[in-house]
Amino acid sequence: MNTADSPRADGGPSLPPEASGFAPSWFAPRPGDAASPPAPEEPSADREVSPARLWRVLMGARLLLAAALLGLEAYAWRHGTGPGWIVVLCLLHVAICAVTLAWTGPADRPGVSALRWLPTVWADLLVFGCLELFAPGGINFTPLFVWPVLLAAALGPRLLALGSASAGTLVLLAEAWLAEGTLMETTQWLQAAVTGSGLLLVAWLFSHLTTRLIGEQTAARRSRQLAQLQGLVNQAIVTGLGEGVVVLDSRGHLWYANRAAARMLGAVAPDAEHPSASEQASAALRHTPAWRVLAGWARGPLHGAPNGLVRDLALPLPGGGQRRVRARARAVAAAGQAGGATVVFLEDLHDIEGRVRTEKLAAMGRVSAAVAHEIRNPLAAIAQASALLQEDEATPAQRHLIGLIEQNVRRLTRTVDDVLETARTPWLDNSQTPAPRLALDSAVDGILADWLQQRPQGTRLQRHALAGNPSVAFDAEHLRRVLVNLLDNADRHATHSPGAILVETAEDGAFARLVVWSDSPDIPAPVRDHLFEPFMSSHSRSSGLGLYLSRELCQRYHADLGHERTVRDGREGNAFVVRLPIADASP
C-alpha cells in the first residue's frame, strides 16, 4: 500500500480522491476530521420533489401568472381598451392565488373530489374561460389553458388532469359555437379540435411522467431507508463484536474502530448507546502507543496476499505492559477503484488460548470418562478385599493400613463419580418431574452437622441463619453435594483463625442466598477467569471438578453459583454465593 503523505491546507495528511466514496454509513467520519476522508453526500429530503414542495413551487408560479394578467388587463383598462370588470376578475384571481399559496401543502396527492381543486384548477379554468370568451381586444388566451392542465397532472390524479383538459376543450368549443355565421367559423372549430387534442395529450403525458417520478422517488426513499437500516444493523453488529475491527484508508489513516478494538489498543471504550461512540473510540485510539505499532504493520503491502496477512503483535499499553493480539489484515476495494481500504481484525491471544484450552478440556473430559469406567471395577475389587481383611484378626498396624486403603478408595470413588457426572446428559428444562421442595435452613443445618462430624472445625466455622427457613425447589442430595464441595474448598484454603469460615443463609427478594465465605487469599486472575471450568484447580490433590459440578447442579434447578470478593468483619475473603428461587407456597 502507498504510504506517501502530502500535507493538506489544514495541516493534516491529504487523502486520495478515490477514498471519498468508500466509507459506508456506519463508519462515516466526522466532517473536518484531519485523518478521515470526506463522507459521501447523502440525498437530502429537502431535494425530493415531494407534494408539499411541488405545491409551493406551482402556487408561487401561479401567483406570478395571475399578477401578470392583472397588470396586462389593468394597462388595457387604463388606456380604454378593456372593461373594468375584467380587472376586478383578475384582482379576485390574484387574491385566490395568494390565499392558496399560504395554505399548507398536501402530504400526498389529493383525490379528484378534494376541495383543494376548487380554488386552484377549477378557479383557473373559470377565469381563463371568461377571458377567452368575453374579453375584448382580440387577445388569444388559449395557451393559458395549459396551466391548469399541468397543475392538475402534477398535483392530482390522472382523472383530474384529463377532466381539466376536457373542460378547457369545452370552453374552446363554446367559443367556436359562438363564432357560427362568421368568417372565422371553420377556423375556430379546427383550432378548438387541435388545441383540445393537445390539452388531452399534455394531460396524459405529464400525468404519466409525474406518476413515474413519484414511483421512482418512493423507491429511492425506500432504498435509502433500507440502506440506513442496514447501516444501523451493521453498526450494532460491529459494535457488539468481541473481535476488534479497525478500518484504514489507502494511506493507513484510521477511518473506524469499534469498542473492542479501542479496548485492545488501550483506549477508553465509550458508551455503546452514545450516538458518537464510534467517533470517540477512533479519536481516542489514534493517540495510543499501540496504534503506531498496528498502523505501521497494516501499511505493509497486501497485494501479494489475496487472503490477507496474519501476524501476532505485542501492542504496548498506555499504563505500561503489553497486550498480545492476533491481527488479520485484508485489503478491500470496489471494482475499478484505484485505492481502497484495509480492514484489520484483532483478537486477543488470551481468548484464543482460552478456547484452545476449552477444546482440550473437552477432549480430556471424554478421555477421563473412559478411564473412569475402566478403573471403577478395580476400585470395587480393592474395596471388597479391604472389607474381607477387616473380618480377620489384624494387628493395629495392619488395621491402620486397611484404614488408609479404605480412605483412598473412597477418595478415588468420589473422583470417578465426579468425572462420570461431567459426562452425563445435561439436565432438560422441560422435564415433567417437579423438583422436590425442602426447607433451606433445616437442610443446610443437617448437611453442616454431618460434615462437621467428619471435619470438626470448632470456632473456625460460624453459622448465620437469616433466611427464615424458606422453601426451595432443590434435591436434598444435590444440595448436599453443592454445599459439601463449597465447604471442602473453604476448609482447604481458609486460615485456622476463629471465624475463618462462615456459612450464611439469607433472603434476597424472590431468591434465597446460600453463602460460604472464607478468609482465603485472593484468587489469581488466570484462575479466577476459569474458576468454574472442569479440571481447573490450584490444589495438587483436587480433581478440579467440585466447583464445575456444583454450578451444573445449581443450573438444573434454575439457581446460580457465583464468586465474590467480599469483606466480613474487617477481613477480606472469597464468598461463593448460591442464589436459589424461593418455591411458591401454594401446592
C-alpha positions as CSV (number, residue, x, y, z in Angstrom):
1,M,0.0,0.0,0.0
2,N,1.2,3.5,-0.7
3,T,2.4,5.3,2.5
4,A,3.4,8.6,1.0
5,D,1.7,11.5,2.8
6,S,1.3,15.0,1.3
7,P,0.2,18.0,3.5
8,R,-3.2,19.5,3.4
9,A,-4.2,23.1,3.9
10,D,-5.3,22.4,7.4
11,G,-2.1,20.7,8.3
12,G,-3.4,17.1,8.2
13,P,-2.5,14.4,5.8
14,S,-4.0,14.6,2.4
15,L,-6.4,11.9,1.2
16,P,-6.8,10.2,-2.1
17,P,-9.7,11.3,-4.2
18,E,-10.9,7.7,-4.6
19,A,-11.3,7.4,-0.8
20,S,-14.2,9.9,-0.6
21,G,-16.7,7.5,-2.0
22,F,-15.8,4.4,0.1
23,A,-16.9,4.9,3.7
24,P,-20.3,3.3,4.4
25,S,-22.7,5.0,6.7
26,W,-21.8,3.0,9.9
27,F,-18.3,4.4,10.0
28,A,-18.6,7.6,8.0
29,P,-16.0,10.0,9.5
30,R,-16.9,13.3,11.1
31,P,-16.7,16.4,8.8
32,G,-13.4,18.2,9.1
33,D,-11.6,15.2,10.7
34,A,-7.9,15.6,9.7
35,A,-7.3,11.9,9.5
36,S,-10.6,10.9,7.8
37,P,-11.8,11.2,4.3
38,P,-15.0,13.2,3.5
39,A,-18.1,11.2,3.9
40,P,-20.2,10.5,0.9
41,E,-23.0,13.0,0.4
42,E,-26.5,11.5,1.1
43,P,-29.6,12.7,-0.7
44,S,-31.4,15.3,1.3
45,A,-35.1,15.1,2.0
46,D,-35.4,18.8,1.0
47,R,-34.3,18.0,-2.5
48,E,-37.1,15.5,-3.1
49,V,-40.0,16.6,-5.3
50,S,-42.5,16.0,-2.5
51,P,-46.2,17.0,-2.9
52,A,-45.8,19.8,-0.4
53,R,-42.7,21.2,-2.1
54,L,-44.2,21.0,-5.5
55,W,-47.4,22.6,-4.2
56,R,-45.4,25.7,-3.0
57,V,-43.5,26.0,-6.3
58,L,-46.5,25.7,-8.5
59,M,-48.6,28.0,-6.4
60,G,-45.9,30.6,-6.4
61,A,-45.7,30.4,-10.2
62,R,-49.5,30.6,-10.4
63,L,-49.5,33.8,-8.3
64,L,-46.9,35.4,-10.6
65,L,-49.0,34.4,-13.7
66,A,-52.2,35.9,-12.1
67,A,-50.3,39.1,-11.2
68,A,-49.1,39.4,-14.8
69,L,-52.6,39.0,-16.1
70,L,-53.8,41.6,-13.7
71,G,-51.1,44.0,-14.9
72,L,-52.0,43.4,-18.5
73,E,-55.7,44.0,-18.0
74,A,-55.1,47.0,-15.8
75,Y,-53.0,48.5,-18.5
76,A,-55.7,47.9,-21.1
77,W,-58.4,49.3,-18.9
78,R,-56.3,52.4,-18.2
79,H,-56.0,53.1,-21.9
80,G,-59.7,52.4,-22.5
81,T,-59.3,49.2,-24.5
82,G,-60.7,46.9,-21.8
83,P,-63.7,46.8,-19.4
84,G,-63.3,47.3,-15.7
85,W,-65.0,44.0,-14.7
86,I,-62.1,42.1,-16.2
87,V,-59.7,43.9,-13.9
88,V,-61.9,43.0,-11.0
89,L,-61.9,39.4,-12.1
90,C,-58.1,39.4,-12.4
91,L,-57.8,41.0,-9.0
92,L,-60.0,38.4,-7.5
93,H,-57.9,35.7,-9.2
94,V,-54.8,37.2,-7.6
95,A,-56.4,37.1,-4.2
96,I,-57.4,33.5,-4.6
97,C,-53.8,32.6,-5.7
98,A,-52.3,34.4,-2.7
99,V,-54.7,32.6,-0.3
100,T,-53.9,29.1,-1.8
101,L,-50.2,29.8,-1.6
102,A,-50.5,30.5,2.1
103,W,-52.1,27.1,2.6
104,T,-50.1,24.2,3.9
105,G,-49.2,21.9,1.0
106,P,-50.8,18.4,0.9
107,A,-48.8,15.5,2.4
108,D,-49.8,13.3,-0.6
109,R,-51.8,13.7,-3.9
110,P,-55.4,14.5,-3.0
111,G,-58.3,12.7,-4.8
112,V,-60.5,14.1,-7.6
113,S,-63.2,15.2,-5.2
114,A,-60.8,17.2,-2.8
115,L,-61.8,20.7,-2.0
116,R,-58.3,22.0,-2.9
117,W,-59.1,21.8,-6.6
118,L,-62.0,24.4,-6.4
119,P,-59.8,27.5,-5.7
120,T,-56.9,26.1,-7.9
121,V,-57.7,24.1,-11.0
122,W,-61.3,25.0,-11.5
123,A,-60.9,28.6,-10.5
124,D,-58.1,29.0,-13.1
125,L,-60.3,27.3,-15.8
126,L,-63.2,29.7,-14.9
127,V,-61.0,32.8,-15.1
128,F,-59.3,31.8,-18.3
129,G,-62.6,30.7,-19.8
130,C,-64.2,34.1,-19.0
131,L,-61.1,35.9,-20.5
132,E,-61.2,33.7,-23.6
133,L,-65.0,34.1,-24.2
134,F,-65.7,37.6,-23.1
135,A,-62.5,39.7,-23.1
136,P,-62.4,42.2,-26.0
137,G,-59.4,43.2,-27.9
138,G,-58.8,40.0,-29.9
139,I,-56.2,38.7,-27.4
140,N,-55.8,34.9,-27.6
141,F,-55.8,33.4,-24.1
142,T,-55.8,29.7,-25.3
143,P,-52.2,29.0,-24.2
144,L,-53.3,29.7,-20.6
145,F,-55.4,26.6,-20.5
146,V,-52.2,24.5,-20.5
147,W,-51.5,25.8,-16.9
148,P,-54.5,24.3,-15.0
149,V,-53.9,21.0,-17.0
150,L,-50.3,20.9,-15.9
151,L,-51.3,21.8,-12.3
152,A,-53.8,19.0,-12.2
153,A,-51.4,16.5,-13.7
154,A,-48.6,17.4,-11.3
155,L,-50.5,17.6,-8.1
156,G,-53.6,15.4,-8.7
157,P,-54.6,12.1,-10.2
158,R,-54.7,11.4,-13.9
159,L,-58.5,11.7,-14.0
160,L,-58.4,15.3,-12.7
161,A,-55.8,16.2,-15.4
162,L,-58.0,14.7,-18.2
163,G,-61.0,16.4,-16.7
164,S,-59.4,19.8,-16.7
165,A,-58.2,19.3,-20.3
166,S,-61.7,18.3,-21.3
167,A,-63.1,21.5,-19.5
168,G,-60.6,23.6,-21.5
169,T,-61.6,21.9,-24.7
170,L,-65.3,22.6,-23.9
171,V,-64.5,26.3,-23.5
172,L,-62.8,26.4,-26.8
173,L,-65.7,24.5,-28.5
174,A,-68.1,27.0,-26.9
175,E,-66.1,29.9,-28.4
176,A,-66.3,28.2,-31.8
177,W,-70.0,27.7,-31.4
178,L,-70.4,31.4,-30.6
179,A,-68.5,32.3,-33.7
180,E,-71.0,30.5,-36.0
181,G,-72.1,32.6,-39.0
182,T,-68.8,34.4,-39.2
183,L,-65.8,34.1,-41.5
184,M,-63.8,32.5,-38.6
185,E,-66.3,29.7,-38.0
186,T,-64.3,26.9,-39.7
187,T,-61.0,28.2,-38.3
188,Q,-62.4,28.3,-34.7
189,W,-63.7,24.7,-34.9
190,L,-60.4,23.5,-36.2
191,Q,-58.4,25.4,-33.6
192,A,-60.7,24.1,-30.8
193,A,-60.2,20.5,-32.1
194,V,-56.4,20.8,-32.4
195,T,-56.0,22.6,-29.1
196,G,-58.3,20.3,-27.2
197,S,-56.4,17.2,-28.5
198,G,-53.2,18.9,-27.5
199,L,-54.5,19.6,-24.0
200,L,-55.6,15.9,-23.6
201,L,-52.3,14.7,-24.8
202,V,-50.4,17.0,-22.5
203,A,-52.6,15.9,-19.6
204,W,-52.0,12.2,-20.2
205,L,-48.2,12.5,-20.8
206,F,-47.5,14.9,-17.9
207,S,-49.6,12.8,-15.5
208,H,-47.7,9.7,-16.7
209,L,-44.3,11.3,-16.1
210,T,-45.4,12.6,-12.7
211,T,-46.5,9.1,-11.7
212,R,-43.2,7.7,-12.8
213,L,-41.3,10.3,-11.0
214,I,-43.3,9.7,-7.8
215,G,-42.7,6.0,-8.1
216,E,-39.0,6.4,-8.6
217,Q,-38.8,8.8,-5.6
218,T,-40.7,6.3,-3.5
219,A,-38.4,3.5,-4.5
220,A,-35.4,5.7,-3.9
221,R,-36.7,6.7,-0.5
222,R,-37.4,3.1,0.4
223,S,-33.9,2.0,-0.7
224,R,-32.3,4.8,1.3
225,Q,-34.3,3.8,4.4
226,L,-33.3,0.2,3.9
227,A,-29.6,1.3,3.4
228,Q,-29.8,3.4,6.6
229,L,-31.4,0.5,8.5
230,Q,-28.7,-1.9,7.1
231,G,-26.1,0.6,8.3
232,L,-27.6,0.7,11.8
233,V,-27.7,-3.1,11.8
234,N,-24.1,-3.3,10.7
235,Q,-23.1,-0.8,13.3
236,A,-24.9,-2.7,16.0
237,I,-23.2,-6.0,14.9
238,V,-19.7,-4.5,14.6
239,T,-20.1,-2.6,17.9
240,G,-21.2,-5.7,19.7
241,L,-18.4,-7.9,18.4
242,G,-15.9,-9.2,20.8
243,E,-13.4,-9.2,18.0
244,G,-11.8,-5.8,17.3
245,V,-12.4,-4.2,13.9
246,V,-10.2,-1.4,12.5
247,V,-10.6,0.2,9.1
248,L,-7.8,2.2,7.5
249,D,-7.8,4.1,4.2
250,S,-5.3,3.5,1.4
251,R,-2.7,5.7,3.2
252,G,-3.0,4.0,6.5
253,H,-5.2,6.6,8.2
254,L,-7.8,5.5,10.6
255,W,-11.4,5.5,9.5
256,Y,-13.2,3.4,12.0
257,A,-12.6,1.3,15.1
258,N,-15.2,-0.5,17.2
259,R,-15.2,-0.6,21.0
260,A,-13.5,-4.0,21.2
261,A,-10.5,-2.6,19.2
262,A,-10.4,0.5,21.4
263,R,-10.2,-1.7,24.5
264,M,-7.5,-3.9,23.0
265,L,-5.3,-1.0,22.0
266,G,-5.7,0.7,25.4
267,A,-8.1,3.4,24.5
268,V,-11.0,4.3,26.8
269,A,-14.1,2.5,25.5
270,P,-17.0,4.9,25.1
271,D,-20.6,4.3,26.0
272,A,-22.3,2.0,23.4
273,E,-25.5,3.9,23.5
274,H,-23.9,7.3,22.7
275,P,-24.5,8.4,19.1
276,S,-20.9,9.4,18.6
277,A,-19.4,6.2,20.2
278,S,-17.5,5.2,17.1
279,E,-16.0,8.7,16.6
280,Q,-15.0,8.8,20.3
281,A,-13.3,5.4,20.0
282,S,-11.5,6.3,16.8
283,A,-10.3,9.7,18.2
284,A,-9.0,8.1,21.4
285,L,-7.3,5.2,19.6
286,R,-5.2,7.5,17.4
287,H,-3.2,8.7,20.5
288,T,-2.3,5.3,21.9
289,P,1.2,3.8,21.6
290,A,-0.4,0.6,20.3
291,W,-1.8,2.4,17.3
292,R,1.6,3.3,16.0
293,V,2.6,-0.4,16.1
294,L,-0.6,-1.6,14.5
295,A,-0.7,1.1,11.8
296,G,2.9,0.6,10.9
297,W,2.2,-3.1,10.3
298,A,-1.0,-2.5,8.4
299,R,0.7,-0.1,6.0
300,G,2.6,-3.1,4.5
301,P,1.8,-4.4,1.0
302,L,-1.2,-6.6,0.8
303,H,-1.5,-7.0,-3.0
304,G,0.7,-10.2,-2.8
305,A,-1.6,-11.8,-0.1
306,P,-5.1,-12.4,-1.6
307,N,-6.3,-13.8,1.7
308,G,-4.8,-11.1,3.8
309,L,-1.9,-11.1,6.3
310,V,-2.0,-12.7,9.7
311,R,0.5,-11.8,12.5
312,D,0.7,-11.9,16.2
313,L,1.6,-8.5,17.6
314,A,2.7,-7.3,21.1
315,L,0.9,-3.9,21.5
316,P,2.2,-1.6,24.2
317,L,-0.5,-0.2,26.6
318,P,-0.6,3.4,27.9
319,G,-0.1,2.4,31.5
320,G,2.8,0.0,30.8
321,G,2.8,-3.6,29.9
322,Q,1.6,-5.0,26.6
323,R,-1.3,-7.0,25.1
324,R,-0.7,-9.8,22.7
325,V,-3.2,-9.8,19.8
326,R,-3.6,-11.7,16.5
327,A,-4.1,-9.2,13.7
328,R,-5.6,-10.2,10.4
329,A,-5.5,-7.5,7.6
330,R,-7.2,-7.7,4.3
331,A,-7.4,-5.1,1.5
332,V,-10.8,-4.3,0.1
333,A,-11.7,-2.1,-3.0
334,A,-14.5,-1.7,-5.4
335,A,-14.2,-2.8,-9.0
336,G,-12.1,-0.3,-11.0
337,Q,-11.2,1.7,-7.9
338,A,-7.6,2.8,-7.7
339,G,-7.5,3.0,-3.9
340,G,-9.5,1.2,-1.2
341,A,-9.3,0.4,2.4
342,T,-7.7,-2.1,4.8
343,V,-9.8,-4.0,7.3
344,V,-7.9,-5.3,10.3
345,F,-9.5,-7.8,12.7
346,L,-7.9,-8.0,16.2
347,E,-8.3,-11.0,18.5
348,D,-6.8,-11.2,22.0
349,L,-4.4,-14.1,22.1
350,H,-5.5,-14.8,25.7
351,D,-9.0,-15.5,24.4
352,I,-7.7,-17.7,21.6
353,E,-5.6,-19.7,24.1
354,G,-8.7,-20.0,26.3
355,R,-10.8,-21.5,23.5
356,V,-8.0,-23.9,22.7
357,R,-7.8,-24.9,26.4
358,T,-11.6,-25.4,26.5
359,E,-11.3,-27.7,23.5
360,K,-8.5,-29.6,25.2
361,L,-10.5,-29.9,28.4
362,A,-13.5,-31.2,26.5
363,A,-11.3,-33.9,24.9
364,M,-9.7,-34.6,28.3
365,G,-13.2,-35.0,29.8
366,R,-14.1,-37.6,27.2
367,V,-10.9,-39.5,27.8
368,S,-11.3,-39.2,31.6
369,A,-14.8,-40.6,31.4
370,A,-13.5,-43.6,29.6
371,V,-10.7,-44.1,32.1
372,A,-13.1,-43.7,35.0
373,H,-15.2,-46.5,33.6
374,E,-12.1,-48.7,33.4
375,I,-10.9,-48.1,36.9
376,R,-14.3,-48.5,38.6
377,N,-14.2,-52.3,38.7
378,P,-10.6,-52.5,40.2
379,L,-11.7,-50.0,42.8
380,A,-14.7,-52.1,43.7
381,A,-12.4,-55.2,44.0
382,I,-9.9,-53.2,46.3
383,A,-12.8,-52.1,48.5
384,Q,-14.2,-55.6,48.7
385,A,-10.7,-57.0,49.6
386,S,-10.3,-54.4,52.3
387,A,-13.6,-55.3,53.8
388,L,-12.6,-59.0,53.8
389,L,-9.3,-58.2,55.5
390,Q,-11.1,-56.4,58.3
391,E,-13.0,-59.6,59.1
392,D,-9.8,-61.4,60.1
393,E,-7.7,-60.7,63.1
394,A,-5.3,-57.9,62.4
395,T,-2.6,-56.1,64.3
396,P,-3.0,-52.4,65.0
397,A,-0.5,-51.6,62.2
398,Q,-2.5,-53.7,59.8
399,R,-5.8,-52.0,60.7
400,H,-4.1,-48.7,60.2
401,L,-3.0,-49.7,56.7
402,I,-6.5,-51.1,56.0
403,G,-8.0,-47.7,57.0
404,L,-5.6,-45.9,54.7
405,I,-6.7,-48.2,51.8
406,E,-10.4,-47.6,52.5
407,Q,-9.9,-43.8,52.8
408,N,-8.1,-43.6,49.5
409,V,-10.6,-46.0,47.8
410,R,-13.4,-43.6,48.9
411,R,-11.5,-40.7,47.6
412,L,-10.9,-42.4,44.2
413,T,-14.5,-43.5,44.1
414,R,-15.7,-39.9,44.6
415,T,-13.3,-38.7,41.9
416,V,-14.6,-41.3,39.5
417,D,-18.2,-40.3,40.3
418,D,-17.3,-36.7,39.6
419,V,-15.7,-37.5,36.3
420,L,-18.7,-39.6,35.2
421,E,-21.1,-36.9,36.3
422,T,-19.5,-34.4,33.9
423,A,-20.1,-36.8,31.0
424,R,-23.8,-37.4,31.7
425,T,-26.5,-35.9,29.5
426,P,-27.4,-32.3,30.6
427,W,-30.5,-31.7,32.6
428,L,-33.6,-31.0,30.5
429,D,-35.5,-27.8,31.4
430,N,-38.8,-29.4,30.0
431,S,-38.6,-32.3,32.4
432,Q,-42.1,-33.3,33.6
433,T,-40.9,-34.4,37.1
434,P,-41.1,-31.4,39.5
435,A,-38.1,-30.8,41.7
436,P,-38.6,-31.7,45.4
437,R,-39.0,-28.9,47.9
438,L,-37.0,-28.6,51.1
439,A,-36.6,-26.1,53.9
440,L,-33.3,-24.3,53.2
441,D,-32.1,-23.6,56.7
442,S,-33.1,-27.0,58.1
443,A,-31.4,-28.8,55.1
444,V,-28.2,-26.6,55.5
445,D,-28.0,-27.3,59.2
446,G,-28.3,-31.1,58.6
447,I,-25.7,-31.1,55.9
448,L,-23.4,-29.0,58.0
449,A,-23.8,-31.2,61.1
450,D,-22.8,-34.3,59.1
451,W,-19.8,-32.5,57.6
452,L,-18.6,-31.3,61.0
453,Q,-18.6,-34.9,62.3
454,Q,-16.0,-35.8,59.7
455,R,-14.1,-32.5,59.8
456,P,-14.5,-30.7,63.2
457,Q,-13.9,-27.0,63.0
458,G,-14.7,-25.6,66.4
459,T,-14.7,-21.8,66.4
460,R,-13.2,-21.7,63.0
461,L,-16.7,-22.1,61.4
462,Q,-19.7,-19.9,62.1
463,R,-23.3,-20.3,61.0
464,H,-25.7,-17.4,60.4
465,A,-29.3,-18.3,59.6
466,L,-31.0,-15.2,58.3
467,A,-33.4,-16.6,55.7
468,G,-36.3,-17.6,57.8
469,N,-36.2,-21.2,56.6
470,P,-37.7,-20.6,53.1
471,S,-38.8,-23.5,50.9
472,V,-36.7,-24.0,47.7
473,A,-37.1,-26.5,44.8
474,F,-33.9,-28.5,45.1
475,D,-33.0,-32.1,45.5
476,A,-31.6,-32.7,49.0
477,E,-28.7,-35.0,47.8
478,H,-27.8,-32.5,45.1
479,L,-27.8,-29.6,47.7
480,R,-25.6,-31.8,49.9
481,R,-23.1,-32.2,47.1
482,V,-23.0,-28.5,46.4
483,L,-22.6,-27.4,50.0
484,V,-20.0,-30.1,50.7
485,N,-17.9,-29.1,47.7
486,L,-18.0,-25.5,48.9
487,L,-17.2,-26.4,52.5
488,D,-14.3,-28.6,51.3
489,N,-13.0,-25.8,49.2
490,A,-13.2,-23.3,52.1
491,D,-11.6,-25.8,54.5
492,R,-8.7,-26.3,52.1
493,H,-7.9,-22.6,51.6
494,A,-9.0,-20.7,54.8
495,T,-6.8,-19.9,57.7
496,H,-7.2,-21.5,61.1
497,S,-8.3,-18.4,63.0
498,P,-11.8,-18.2,64.6
499,G,-14.5,-17.2,62.1
500,A,-12.3,-18.1,59.1
501,I,-15.3,-19.9,57.5
502,L,-18.9,-18.5,57.5
503,V,-22.0,-20.3,56.3
504,E,-24.9,-17.9,55.9
505,T,-28.4,-18.1,54.5
506,A,-30.5,-15.0,53.8
507,E,-33.4,-13.8,51.7
508,D,-32.9,-11.6,48.6
509,G,-36.4,-10.7,47.2
510,A,-37.7,-13.7,45.4
511,F,-34.4,-15.6,45.9
512,A,-32.7,-17.2,48.9
513,R,-28.9,-16.9,49.2
514,L,-26.6,-19.6,50.5
515,V,-23.1,-18.1,51.1
516,V,-20.0,-20.0,52.0
517,W,-17.3,-17.4,52.9
518,S,-13.7,-18.0,53.9
519,D,-10.8,-15.6,54.6
520,S,-8.7,-17.3,51.9
521,P,-6.3,-15.2,49.9
522,D,-7.4,-13.6,46.6
523,I,-7.7,-15.9,43.7
524,P,-5.2,-15.1,40.9
525,A,-6.8,-13.6,37.8
526,P,-5.9,-16.6,35.4
527,V,-7.5,-19.0,37.9
528,R,-10.5,-16.7,38.6
529,D,-11.3,-16.4,34.9
530,H,-11.7,-20.2,34.6
531,L,-12.9,-20.9,38.2
532,F,-15.9,-23.0,37.2
533,E,-14.3,-24.9,34.3
534,P,-13.7,-28.6,34.7
535,F,-10.3,-29.8,35.8
536,M,-9.4,-26.3,36.9
537,S,-7.7,-26.3,40.3
538,S,-4.7,-24.7,42.0
539,H,-4.6,-27.5,44.6
540,S,-2.5,-30.6,43.7
541,R,-4.8,-33.0,45.5
542,S,-8.0,-31.8,43.9
543,S,-9.7,-33.1,40.8
544,G,-10.8,-29.6,39.8
545,L,-14.4,-30.8,39.3
546,G,-16.1,-29.7,42.5
547,L,-17.0,-26.1,41.5
548,Y,-17.9,-27.1,38.0
549,L,-20.3,-29.9,39.2
550,S,-21.7,-27.5,41.8
551,R,-22.6,-25.0,39.2
552,E,-24.0,-27.6,36.9
553,L,-26.3,-28.9,39.7
554,C,-27.4,-25.4,40.5
555,Q,-28.4,-24.7,36.9
556,R,-30.6,-27.8,36.9
557,Y,-32.8,-26.1,39.5
558,H,-32.6,-22.6,37.9
559,A,-30.2,-21.5,40.7
560,D,-26.9,-19.7,40.2
561,L,-23.5,-20.2,41.7
562,G,-21.1,-17.3,41.6
563,H,-17.9,-15.9,43.2
564,E,-17.4,-12.6,45.0
565,R,-14.5,-11.0,46.8
566,T,-16.1,-9.5,49.9
567,V,-15.2,-8.2,53.4
568,R,-16.6,-9.7,56.5
569,D,-15.8,-8.3,60.0
570,G,-12.9,-6.3,58.6
571,R,-11.4,-9.3,56.8
572,E,-11.2,-9.8,53.0
573,G,-12.2,-13.2,51.7
574,N,-13.8,-15.2,48.9
575,A,-17.5,-15.9,49.0
576,F,-19.3,-18.5,46.9
577,V,-22.9,-17.4,46.6
578,V,-25.8,-19.7,45.6
579,R,-29.0,-17.9,44.6
580,L,-32.0,-20.2,44.7
581,P,-35.5,-19.2,43.6
582,I,-37.9,-19.4,46.6
583,A,-40.6,-22.0,45.8
584,D,-44.3,-21.0,45.6
585,A,-46.1,-21.7,48.9
586,S,-49.2,-22.9,47.0
587,P,-49.3,-26.7,46.3
